[in-house]
Amino acid sequence: MHIPDGFLTIVICAVMYAIALLFLAVAFWRTNRILNEKQIPLMATLTAMFFAAQMMNYPIIGGTTAHLLGGPILAITLGPYAGLISMTIILMIQALFFGDGGVLSFGANVFNMGIVGTFIPFLVLFVFLKVSPNRKGLIIGGFLGAFLGDLGAAVAAGLELGLSYPTFPYGLTIALAVMIIHHSIIGVIEGVATVVILLTLQQARPDLLSLKRVAPFITGDLPPLEGK
């Protein structure tokens, strides 16, 4: 999922940087008004945890590897804007110190994993809990949100790569097909992991699922669960 330098055209890189910076400006502005003393250490802990999780790559079909994103849990516990900030920090450290993802392609990676990979899971779970504010809604919404978030990030990356022809020589069809197939698999794993973490939090620390969040167009508060 981390696109290295040399795969995207300068135009694609510039456009994705502009979009990422716009979202980050809004994210810092919105989260600065809502983060409290409980969320800041939680944000730091989750950022460190998913930094480590992203460094662990798993072999999948086609002789390549994939990894968990962590965006769904970041977005659900902190809100998508704070999740975007956490993911940006993760991606920056990986790019600058570990060579995992490029500097020119940094904006694209932030857009894919930090924006698409956090906003989709939060909004999907929000909708499901509005319709079914119970354990079933949490499970289905959590799994589907994580799966669609991973898949959406993969589609975005495939589009960026495919539209960068001939810098990326394989074209749009191959880029999209490869990204969708590979990350459909990792999306299922991410969905299961997300549900397990959500159910564990619901049981052990339900207060962490009731923290006030900041999100676009809505209050940012996940609908309360009405029991199991």
C-alpha positions in Angstrom: 0.0 0.0 0.0 3.0 2.3 0.6 3.7 3.8 -2.9 7.5 4.5 -3.3 8.9 7.4 -5.2 9.3 6.9 -9.0 5.9 5.2 -9.5 3.6 8.3 -9.7 3.8 11.2 -12.1 4.7 14.7 -10.7 1.2 15.9 -11.5 -0.4 13.0 -9.5 2.0 13.7 -6.7 1.2 17.4 -6.6 -2.6 16.9 -6.7 -2.5 14.3 -3.9 -0.3 16.6 -1.8 -2.8 19.4 -2.2 -5.7 17.2 -1.2 -3.8 15.7 1.8 -2.7 19.2 3.0 -6.2 20.5 2.8 -7.6 17.6 4.8 -4.8 17.9 7.4 -5.4 21.6 7.8 -9.0 20.9 8.6 -8.1 18.0 10.8 -5.7 20.0 13.0 -8.2 22.8 13.3 -11.1 20.5 14.2 -9.2 18.2 16.6 -7.5 21.1 18.4 -11.0 22.0 19.7 -12.0 18.6 21.0 -9.1 16.4 22.1 -8.9 16.1 25.9 -6.5 14.6 28.4 -7.9 11.1 27.9 -7.7 11.1 24.1 -4.2 12.5 23.7 -2.4 9.5 25.4 -4.8 7.1 23.7 -3.9 8.7 20.4 -0.2 8.3 21.1 -0.6 4.7 22.2 -2.6 3.7 19.1 -0.2 5.6 16.8 2.7 3.6 18.2 0.8 0.3 18.1 -0.3 0.6 14.5 3.1 1.9 13.4 4.5 -1.4 14.6 1.6 -3.3 13.0 2.2 -1.7 9.6 5.9 -2.8 9.8 4.8 -6.4 9.9 4.1 -7.6 6.3 2.3 -10.8 5.5 2.8 -12.9 2.3 -0.3 -13.1 0.1 -1.3 -14.2 -3.4 1.2 -13.3 -6.2 4.4 -13.4 -4.3 3.9 -10.0 -2.7 3.0 -8.9 0.9 0.4 -6.7 2.6 -0.1 -5.4 6.1 -2.9 -4.1 8.4 -3.6 -0.4 8.1 -5.0 0.4 11.6 -7.1 3.2 10.2 -10.5 1.7 11.3 -9.6 1.5 15.0 -7.9 4.9 14.9 -11.0 6.5 13.3 -13.5 4.7 15.5 -11.8 5.5 18.8 -10.5 9.0 18.0 -12.6 10.1 15.1 -11.5 10.3 11.4 -9.7 13.6 11.7 -7.6 12.6 14.7 -7.1 9.2 12.9 -5.8 11.0 9.9 -3.2 12.9 12.0 -2.1 9.6 13.6 -1.8 7.9 10.3 0.1 10.8 8.8 2.7 10.6 11.7 3.0 6.9 11.1 3.6 7.4 7.3 6.0 10.2 7.9 8.2 8.1 10.2 8.1 5.2 7.8 9.0 7.3 4.8 11.8 9.3 6.4 13.5 6.7 8.6 12.6 3.3 7.1 12.2 4.0 3.3 8.7 2.6 3.4 6.8 4.8 1.0 8.3 7.8 -0.8 8.6 11.5 -0.1 7.2 12.7 -3.4 4.4 10.1 -3.1 3.8 11.0 0.6 0.6 13.0 -0.2 -0.8 10.0 -2.1 -0.1 7.6 0.8 -1.7 10.0 3.2 -4.8 10.3 1.0 -5.1 6.5 0.6 -4.4 5.3 4.1 -5.0 8.4 6.2 -8.1 9.8 4.5 -9.9 7.0 2.7 -8.7 4.4 5.2 -10.1 6.3 8.2 -13.2 8.2 7.0 -14.9 5.2 5.3 -14.7 2.9 8.4 -16.0 5.6 10.7 -18.9 6.6 8.5 -19.9 3.0 7.8 -19.9 2.1 11.5 -21.8 5.4 12.3 -24.5 4.5 9.8 -24.8 0.9 11.1 -25.1 2.0 14.7 -27.7 4.6 13.7 -29.8 1.7 12.2 -28.9 -1.0 14.8 -27.4 0.5 18.0 -26.4 -2.8 19.5 -23.7 -5.5 19.5 -24.9 -6.7 16.1 -24.5 -3.3 14.6 -21.1 -2.9 16.1 -19.9 -6.2 14.7 -21.3 -5.8 11.2 -20.5 -2.1 10.9 -17.0 -2.6 12.3 -16.2 -5.4 10.0 -17.7 -3.9 6.9 -16.2 -0.5 7.6 -12.7 -1.9 8.0 -13.1 -4.0 4.9 -14.4 -1.2 2.7 -11.8 1.2 4.2 -9.0 -1.1 3.2 -10.5 -1.8 -0.2 -11.2 1.9 -0.8 -7.5 2.8 0.0 -6.4 0.1 -2.4 -8.6 1.3 -5.2 -7.3 4.9 -4.6 -3.7 3.6 -4.8 -4.6 1.6 -8.0 -6.1 4.6 -9.6 -3.1 6.8 -8.8 -0.7 4.2 -10.2 -2.7 3.4 -13.2 -3.1 7.0 -14.1 0.6 7.5 -13.8 1.3 5.6 -17.1 4.0 5.4 -18.5 5.8 6.3 -15.2 4.1 3.2 -13.8 4.2 0.9 -16.9 1.3 -1.5 -16.2 -1.7 0.7 -16.8 -5.0 1.2 -15.0 -6.6 -2.2 -15.5 -3.7 -4.2 -14.1 -3.0 -1.7 -11.3 -6.6 -1.8 -10.1 -7.0 -5.6 -10.4 -3.8 -6.3 -8.4 -4.6 -3.8 -5.7 -8.3 -5.0 -5.3 -7.4 -8.7 -5.2 -4.6 -8.4 -2.8 -6.3 -6.0 -0.4 -9.6 -7.8 -0.4 -7.7 -10.5 1.4 -6.1 -8.2 3.9 -9.4 -6.3 4.2 -11.1 -9.4 5.6 -8.2 -9.8 8.1 -8.5 -6.1 9.1 -12.2 -6.5 9.5 -11.9 -9.4 11.8 -9.1 -7.7 13.8 -11.2 -4.5 14.1 -14.2 -6.4 15.4 -12.1 -8.3 17.9 -10.6 -5.0 19.2 -14.1 -3.3 19.3 -15.7 -6.1 21.3 -12.7 -6.2 23.7 -13.1 -2.4 24.2 -16.8 -2.7 24.7 -16.2 -5.3 27.4 -13.2 -3.9 29.1 -13.1 -0.2 28.4 -16.5 1.0 27.0 -15.6 4.5 28.0 -13.1 4.6 25.1 -16.0 4.0 22.7 -18.0 6.8 24.1 -15.3 9.6 23.8 -16.4 12.7 21.9 -15.1 12.6 18.4 -14.8 15.1 15.6 -16.1 14.0 12.2 -17.4 15.6 9.0 -21.1 16.7 8.7 -22.1 14.9 11.9 -21.6 15.4 15.6 -18.8 12.9 15.7 -20.4 10.9 18.5 -21.0 7.3 17.6 -24.6 6.3 18.6 -24.7 4.7 22.0 -25.1 1.0 22.2 -28.5 -0.2 23.6 -27.1 -3.3 25.3 -25.9 -6.5 23.8 
